[in-house]
Amino acid sequence: MPSTPTTSADAADAAASVAAIAAFFETLTPDTIGALDRVYAADARFKDPFNEVQGLAAIMRIYAHMFETLHGPRFVVTGRVLQGRECFLTWNFCFRFKGIQPATAQTVRGCSHLVLDAHGRIAVHRDYWDAAEELYEKIPVLGGLMRWLRKRASS
């Protein structure tokens, strides 16, 4: 586990890094994927409900795939919690599906746990969001099944 900043300067550096990371994600485009090395360490680890990869090239492929398969994907960071070199970002991920209901705006709400390295870059990135509620329930046919299962499982 990375060390915790011990001085106010270290804490200010971590806060500045998190602000830059949040701004980077909010302005991410297909053209800026190549600049991911500004916010990710070369050997960073990334995990979300669909992927688990290590290394900058693999992380770049995930973001490139996002832009290839969705219309207008963008992140809106809604909150930040920073403690030492670890932070949580809460966010809304806004997009439209390309093949299914392409005119309907979608929003996935989630959070990212980030661990920063000594240079303020992301060493570990873990996304948390409910794929069933936030994604599968929005897909015709599958959505009906997922809502039925959720209703059956609730008390």
Disulfide bonds with the S-S distance in Angstrom:
none
